[in-house]
Amino acid sequence: MTTPDSSSAAAGFSYSKERFRELVEQVLAEAKKVGATDAGAEVSEGCGLSVSTRLGKVENVERNRDKSLGVTVYVGQRRGNASTSDFSTKALQDTVRAAFDIARFTAEDPVAGLPEAEDLSLDESARPELDLFHPWAIDAAGATELALRCEAAIFDVDKRITNSEGAAVSAQQSHFYAGNTRGFGGGYASSRHSISVAPIAGRGAGMQRDSWYSSMRDAADLASAEQVGRYAAERALSRLKARKVKTAEVPVLFENTVAAGLLGGLVQATSGGALYRRATFLLDSLGTQVMASHIDIAEDPHERKGKGSSPFDDEGVVTRARKVVEAGELQGYFLSTYSARKLGMKTTGHAGGSHNLRMTSRATAPGDDLPTMIRRMGRGLFVTELMGQGVNYVTGDYSRGASGYWIENGEIAFPVHEVTIAGNLKDMLRDIVGIGTDAYTVGTKTIGSVLISKMKLAGS
């Protein structure tokens, strides 16, 4: 094994980027040698530390380290894949041969193949620096201390916090290098760190739980352990004495943390796989009105420190900033090379999924914070948690278990649990009447609280 360079060693990696480049080039050369028409390969390595505590005691301390090399071989329009965690020359040769043999005996697929060279990120100097890698120099003792402080903070808030499902601290980092026989080669390192806790409030049948977390690429950007703990406790306490409400049709306000799911629904419905299988309620929707006319959705793959940032997608295709929705009209799908060819279109650089999405409303005023959105709703349900997977992306039918707060006269009246909200995503996206300024990022999606004019609420 090649000795890692100083930067790789400092990050805890065993392999350097240059060594990864050599491995990919070795595999691609071997693929050509055995008779492949084309080939692509990716090698990666990850390492990290996770610590969890519960009730003031350490529950788990885990260190993870993994590595993998995958190769895709094309024989004409036949495709085969194989992978290995053994980087020895013989193992790599065997892996290429296995992929080649799979390809030889696989049925031809008329749209299979690598991206066109014109779509690939071939100029390494043109790729933006996205500041995605911030290794966290924390050891097990330091992570344990943070987790204990986070959990202790929940009990300091109120005596009604009676129990805990535990706190956790995670520090993860990885790097990869990918290449193919059409000239693409590139890779980078990234990191993701988090602090989380799940308190329980109350006793007996009246117990309520909630949770909170902070997750960032740079540990310096994380909320403090005490902040995470206090806010989690406050959320759990606010749910005490929850009750059911009567069945009705009312406005529904989605908290920013769950509103990201609405944006995720749009992405799912406009992704290549769903479109070419004709398994989406937004079939043939490009250039049509799919949302309220005041809604915009922007995508920026080059946001510094963004959780969905990348200079190229999983196939090496260049990523670009764009408007996904403008004034409610759908401007673009989410397509990989394969799904684009199935649809007779061009790849949009979304092999591997969407990048940093931000949903906003042209009707939002600077003062439209969460209390303002609640006052604007007047009477209805403020949803802070959703349960179940009741979304049919073929029809758009939407039915989820929910909990949150009943709003009366523009104020929170009492907490609500054990209700179901139902509608159709096609209508829900069109019935958005407002988005708050309380923007929050969940994974790759940033969105404020979302007010929908009406949904069916099934209660007592």
C-alpha positions, 0 to 999 in steps of 0.5 A: 500500500502506498504511504498517504501524503501528509494531508491525507495522513492528517485527515486519518486517511490511509490512501492519498488522492494520487494513489486513488488516481493510480488505482482507477487508471490501473482498473480502466487499463485492465478493462480495455485489456480484457476487451471492454468498449468503455469503462468507469471506476470509482475508489473511496475511503471513509473513516470516523468516530461515533459516540453515544451516551444515555443517562450520563453513561457511555453506551457506545464508542465506535470507530469505522473505516472502510474502503471500496473500489467499484468498476462498470464495464461496457461491452457495446451496450451491455453493462456489468458491475463489480466491486472489491475492498481488496486493492491488490493487483490480482484482486483488481484484475479479478474484479474487472474480469467479473464485471466484464463477464457479467457484461458479456452475458447481460442483455443489450440496453440501447441507452446504456453507456458512459456520458458523452465527453461534451457533458463531462467535467474534463477540465480540472482547473475549471472546477470550483473549490467548494470547501467541503472538507473539514476534518474534526480532530476529536477523540473518543474522550472529547466526543463523550464529553460533548454527548454528556454535556448535551444530554445533561442540558436537557435535564437542566431545562425542567424537572418534567424531562424525566428520561432520555433516549440518549445523545450522540456525537459523530465525526465522519470524513471520506474521499474518493476518486472516479474516472472513465475511459472518455477522459474524466478523472476527479475526486475530493474529500468531504466531511459531515459531523453532528450532535443529537439528543432525544429527550422524554418529557412527562410520565406514564401515558402522558409521556412525549418525546422529541429530538434535535440535532446539528449537522455540518461539514465543519464542526466549528459551525455546529450549534453548541451541545448545550444549545442542542440539548436545551432546544430538544427539551423545549420541544419535548415539553411543549408536546405535553398534554397533547390531545386529538382534534375533530375531523375537519378541513383546515389550513396546515402549516408545515414546520420548516423541518418537515416542509423539506419533505414537500420539496423532496416530493417534487424532486421524486416526482420529476426525477428521471427514473419515475418519469421514464417508468411513467410512475409519477403524478407530474408526467410531462410537466416540463414547462407547465404550472406545477406550483403556486405562481409565487413559488421559485426553487433554485439549485446551486451545486457550487454552494460553499460547505453545502451538503449537496455541493459537488463540481460534478455528479456521480457520472462525472457530468458537470453540475450547474446552478439553475432555476428548477421552478420559476413563478410556479412553472417547472423549468427542469427535471432531475436526470442522469445520463441513462434516464435522459436517454430513455426520455430522449433528453440531455442529462442535467447532472443529477446522477446521485440526486439533487444538489442544494435546493432552496424554495422561496416565495415571491410573496414573502415579506421580510417580517414573515417569521414563524409567529407571523405565519401562525397568525396568518393561518388564524385557525388550523394545524401546525405540523411539527412531526410526520409519521409513516410513508403514505405518499403515492408518487404515481397518483400524488395521494398523500396521507401521513400521521401527524403531530403538532399544535392546534392554532386558534385566533392566530395563536398556539392553543394546545399540542395535538397528536394522533391525527392524520393529514391527507390530500394530493401532492399535486394540489398541495403544491399549488395550494401553497399560500406562503413560505416563512423567512425561518429558512432551515436546511435539512440535508440538501434542501433549504426551506422555511415553514410552508402554509397550505390553504387546506387539507383534510385532517382526520381526528376523533 
